[in-house]
Amino acid sequence: GGLRGFQLSNGILLPHAMLMSDADQSNASITGENLLTYNSAPVSNGVTYTNNSRIKVPCAGNYLVTFTLQVTNRGNTAAEFEVWAKDTGTNIALSNTRFDIPVRKSSTIWSHVVPAVTGIFTVNDPANQYLEIAWWADSLDVYLEHYAAGTSPTRPAIPSVILTISFVSAM
């Protein structure tokens, strides 16, 4: 039972992590980027995060990165949402993905979209290199939102961000 990372048949655990956030992440500006932040690593072997947003790996190689976001629109108009990868502070070419977030359903029921994105992050210099995921929305009503655990039936909380990263090959 429980979460387990990628493991070779001989029992060796390769670098991997699951990073999450149980905090809402607001859109600071419609003219600037936001960075995904994490406050929990329920599964990790060698992969860490610093400054709440920088993902560091222990060795050179290719890493499979997958993330889902709980995107919420509280506004009366549809919104644009984009998310992309950054290598040590520099945008990675052709890594952007766009989603259109529908208008809220009512004044108390917001719209939700759960983007899922997967890619490969290549690390040549693990001592200095790090991965960040950036996002932008054209409305301040767009958030990455978490939800508390539910009742009737009992169900777990919903994090605003879930990111997994696993070593897949050496250089």
C-alpha positions as CSV (number, residue, x, y, z in Angstrom):
1,G,0.0,0.0,0.0
2,G,0.9,3.6,-0.3
3,L,2.9,5.5,-3.0
4,R,6.1,4.0,-4.4
5,G,8.5,5.4,-6.9
6,F,10.1,3.9,-10.0
7,Q,12.2,0.9,-9.2
8,L,14.4,-1.4,-11.3
9,S,13.9,-5.2,-11.1
10,N,17.0,-5.5,-9.0
11,G,15.5,-3.2,-6.3
12,I,17.5,-0.1,-7.0
13,L,15.4,3.1,-6.7
14,L,16.2,5.7,-9.3
15,P,15.8,9.5,-8.6
16,H,12.2,10.4,-8.5
17,A,9.7,12.6,-6.6
18,M,6.1,13.6,-6.3
19,L,5.7,17.2,-5.4
20,M,2.4,18.8,-4.3
21,S,0.9,22.0,-2.9
22,D,-2.0,22.2,-0.6
23,A,-2.1,26.0,-1.0
24,D,-4.1,28.2,-3.4
25,Q,-1.8,30.0,-5.9
26,S,-3.1,33.3,-7.2
27,N,-2.4,35.1,-10.4
28,A,-0.1,38.0,-9.3
29,S,-0.4,39.9,-12.6
30,I,-1.9,39.5,-16.1
31,T,1.4,40.8,-17.6
32,G,3.9,38.6,-15.7
33,E,4.6,35.0,-15.1
34,N,3.8,33.0,-12.0
35,L,5.8,30.0,-10.8
36,L,4.3,26.7,-9.5
37,T,5.2,26.3,-5.9
38,Y,5.3,23.2,-3.8
39,N,5.0,22.6,0.0
40,S,5.1,18.9,0.2
41,A,7.1,15.9,-1.2
42,P,5.2,12.8,0.0
43,V,7.5,10.7,-2.2
44,S,11.1,11.5,-3.0
45,N,14.4,9.8,-3.7
46,G,17.2,12.3,-4.5
47,V,15.0,14.9,-6.1
48,T,14.5,18.1,-4.0
49,Y,12.9,21.5,-4.4
50,T,14.3,24.9,-3.3
51,N,12.8,28.4,-3.2
52,N,9.5,26.5,-3.2
53,S,9.7,26.3,-7.0
54,R,13.1,25.1,-8.2
55,I,13.3,21.3,-8.8
56,K,16.8,19.9,-8.5
57,V,17.9,16.4,-9.4
58,P,21.0,14.5,-8.2
59,C,22.5,13.3,-11.5
60,A,22.7,14.1,-15.2
61,G,20.2,12.4,-17.4
62,N,16.7,12.6,-18.9
63,Y,13.7,12.9,-16.5
64,L,10.1,12.4,-17.3
65,V,8.0,15.2,-15.8
66,T,4.2,15.1,-15.5
67,F,2.0,17.6,-13.7
68,T,-1.7,18.3,-13.2
69,L,-3.1,21.6,-12.0
70,Q,-6.4,22.4,-10.4
71,V,-7.2,25.6,-12.4
72,T,-10.2,27.6,-11.2
73,N,-11.9,30.6,-12.8
74,R,-14.0,32.7,-10.5
75,G,-14.8,35.3,-13.1
76,N,-17.8,36.1,-15.3
77,T,-15.8,35.8,-18.5
78,A,-13.8,33.0,-20.0
79,A,-10.0,33.2,-19.5
80,E,-6.8,32.1,-21.2
81,F,-4.3,30.0,-19.2
82,E,-0.8,29.0,-20.4
83,V,1.8,26.8,-18.7
84,W,5.5,26.1,-19.7
85,A,8.8,24.8,-18.5
86,K,11.9,26.8,-17.6
87,D,15.5,25.5,-17.4
88,T,17.5,27.4,-14.8
89,G,15.4,30.5,-15.3
90,T,15.2,30.4,-19.1
91,N,12.1,29.4,-21.0
92,I,12.4,26.1,-22.8
93,A,11.5,26.5,-26.4
94,L,8.2,25.0,-27.6
95,S,7.2,23.9,-24.0
96,N,4.1,26.2,-23.7
97,T,0.6,24.8,-23.6
98,R,-2.6,26.9,-23.7
99,F,-6.0,26.1,-22.1
100,D,-9.2,28.1,-22.3
101,I,-10.9,28.3,-18.9
102,P,-14.7,28.6,-19.0
103,V,-16.7,31.3,-17.2
104,R,-17.8,30.4,-13.7
105,K,-21.2,28.6,-13.4
106,S,-22.6,30.9,-10.8
107,S,-21.5,33.4,-8.1
108,T,-20.7,30.5,-5.8
109,I,-19.8,27.7,-8.3
110,W,-16.6,28.4,-10.2
111,S,-15.4,26.7,-13.3
112,H,-12.5,24.2,-13.1
113,V,-10.1,22.7,-15.6
114,V,-7.4,20.2,-14.8
115,P,-4.6,20.5,-17.4
116,A,-2.2,17.5,-17.5
117,V,1.2,18.0,-19.2
118,T,4.1,15.6,-19.7
119,G,7.6,16.3,-21.0
120,I,11.2,15.3,-20.8
121,F,13.7,17.5,-18.9
122,T,17.4,16.9,-19.8
123,V,19.9,17.7,-17.1
124,N,23.6,18.1,-18.0
125,D,24.8,20.0,-14.9
126,P,22.9,18.8,-11.8
127,A,25.0,21.0,-9.5
128,N,23.6,24.2,-11.1
129,Q,20.6,23.3,-13.3
130,Y,17.0,23.3,-12.1
131,L,13.5,23.0,-13.5
132,E,10.7,25.4,-12.9
133,I,7.1,25.4,-14.2
134,A,5.7,28.9,-15.1
135,W,2.1,29.9,-15.7
136,W,0.2,32.9,-16.9
137,A,-3.5,33.8,-17.2
138,D,-5.2,36.8,-18.7
139,S,-7.5,37.3,-15.7
140,L,-6.8,37.8,-12.0
141,D,-9.9,35.6,-11.4
142,V,-7.8,32.5,-12.4
143,Y,-6.2,30.6,-9.5
144,L,-4.6,27.3,-8.9
145,E,-6.9,26.1,-6.1
146,H,-6.8,23.4,-3.5
147,Y,-9.8,22.0,-1.7
148,A,-10.1,20.5,1.8
149,A,-11.0,16.9,2.3
150,G,-14.7,16.1,1.7
151,T,-17.4,14.3,3.7
152,S,-20.4,12.2,2.7
153,P,-18.6,10.3,1.3
154,T,-15.2,10.8,3.0
155,R,-12.6,11.8,0.3
156,P,-9.1,13.2,0.3
157,A,-8.2,16.8,-0.2
158,I,-7.5,18.1,-3.7
159,P,-4.0,19.7,-4.1
160,S,-3.6,22.8,-6.4
161,V,-0.5,21.1,-8.0
162,I,0.7,17.5,-8.4
163,L,4.1,17.1,-10.2
164,T,6.0,13.8,-10.6
165,I,9.5,13.5,-11.9
166,S,11.4,10.3,-12.6
167,F,14.8,9.5,-14.0
168,V,14.4,7.6,-17.4
169,S,17.9,7.5,-18.9
170,A,21.5,8.5,-18.6
171,M,23.1,10.9,-21.0
